[in-house]
Amino acid sequence: MPEKIVLRLDRQTATSLADLIYNIGEHQAAGMPITRLSEDDSERLGRVLYDLWRALGRSLPYGDASGQEPRRRI
């Protein structure tokens, strides 16, 4: 069985993540503009990414490798 990564999200963060994933899917499918995130949503989702990258054992694009260019994730 593959290793599982589990992150716990509060409802507001889960909603922000679901909205972002939906908007990206609509952008790719139909060219819909991606709505700019509020500062709160941006910070909230940034924490999710930080936790996810740490759980995956990956270095962060900013903060872990001083002086190196950030890598593109996809």
C-alpha positions as CSV (number, residue, x, y, z in Angstrom):
1,M,0.0,0.0,0.0
2,P,1.4,3.4,-0.9
3,E,2.5,5.7,1.9
4,K,-0.3,8.2,2.9
5,I,0.2,11.9,3.6
6,V,-2.5,13.3,5.9
7,L,-3.0,17.0,6.5
8,R,-5.7,18.4,8.7
9,L,-7.5,21.5,7.5
10,D,-9.9,23.8,9.2
11,R,-13.2,24.4,7.3
12,Q,-12.2,27.9,6.0
13,T,-8.8,26.6,4.7
14,A,-10.5,23.5,3.1
15,T,-13.0,25.8,1.4
16,S,-10.2,28.1,0.1
17,L,-8.4,25.1,-1.3
18,A,-11.4,23.7,-3.0
19,D,-12.3,27.1,-4.5
20,L,-8.7,27.5,-5.8
21,I,-8.6,24.0,-7.3
22,Y,-12.0,24.5,-9.0
23,N,-10.9,27.9,-10.4
24,I,-7.7,26.4,-11.8
25,G,-9.7,23.6,-13.4
26,E,-12.1,26.1,-15.0
27,H,-9.1,28.2,-16.2
28,Q,-7.5,25.2,-17.9
29,A,-10.8,23.9,-19.3
30,A,-12.4,27.1,-20.5
31,G,-9.9,29.9,-20.1
32,M,-11.8,31.4,-17.2
33,P,-9.6,34.0,-15.4
34,I,-8.3,32.8,-12.0
35,T,-9.6,35.1,-9.3
36,R,-7.0,36.8,-7.3
37,L,-6.7,35.4,-3.8
38,S,-7.4,37.5,-0.7
39,E,-4.5,38.1,1.6
40,D,-6.1,35.8,4.1
41,D,-6.6,33.0,1.6
42,S,-3.1,33.4,0.2
43,E,-1.5,33.1,3.7
44,R,-3.8,30.2,4.6
45,L,-3.0,28.2,1.4
46,G,0.7,29.1,1.8
47,R,0.6,27.3,5.1
48,V,-1.0,24.3,3.5
49,L,1.7,24.2,0.8
50,Y,4.4,24.5,3.5
51,D,3.0,21.6,5.5
52,L,2.5,19.5,2.4
53,W,6.0,20.0,1.1
54,R,7.4,19.2,4.6
55,A,5.3,16.1,4.8
56,L,6.6,15.0,1.4
57,G,10.2,15.6,2.5
58,R,10.8,18.2,-0.2
59,S,12.7,21.4,0.2
60,L,10.8,24.6,0.0
61,P,11.3,26.9,-3.0
62,Y,11.9,29.8,-0.7
63,G,13.6,29.7,2.7
64,D,15.4,26.3,2.6
65,A,18.1,26.9,0.0
66,S,19.5,30.4,0.4
67,G,21.0,31.9,-2.7
68,Q,19.5,29.3,-5.1
69,E,16.8,30.0,-7.6
70,P,13.3,28.8,-6.7
71,R,12.3,25.7,-8.7
72,R,9.1,25.5,-10.7
73,R,6.9,22.8,-9.1
74,I,5.1,21.6,-12.3
